[in-house]
């Protein structure tokens, strides 16, 4: 069973990844293609956070699973927004 502390720590790391990704999304919207590495790193952080939450949910109780699920939805939504920004270089 996941401890309250481990769930709290994981959620805190996810919130930090979301915050960083939001900053990069805003910068990507303004600067277009100047910070590709940071943008890609932010997306990788989100994906890693999403996978960590999914793994932790396997050993969580129902209340913790619900909390983890809500955080995963936030991450997915931001991932979708970042993907749809069309941050790729023009051809």
Residue pairs with C-beta under 8 A, 6 or more apart in sequence:
1 59
1 60
1 61
2 56
2 59
2 60
2 61
2 64
4 64
6 56
7 56
7 60
7 64
7 67
7 68
10 52
10 53
10 56
10 68
11 67
11 68
11 71
13 49
13 52
14 49
14 52
14 53
14 71
14 75
15 71
17 42
17 45
17 46
17 48
17 49
17 75
18 46
18 49
18 74
18 75
18 78
20 42
20 45
21 42
21 43
21 45
21 46
21 78
21 82
22 78
23 42
24 35
24 38
24 39
24 41
24 42
24 82
25 39
25 42
25 78
25 81
25 82
25 85
27 35
27 38
27 39
28 35
28 39
28 82
28 85
28 87
29 85
32 87
33 87
33 89
36 87
36 89
39 82
39 87
42 82
43 79
43 82
43 83
46 75
46 78
46 79
46 82
47 79
49 75
50 72
50 75
50 76
50 79
53 68
53 71
53 72
53 75
54 72
56 68
57 64
57 65
57 68
57 69
60 68
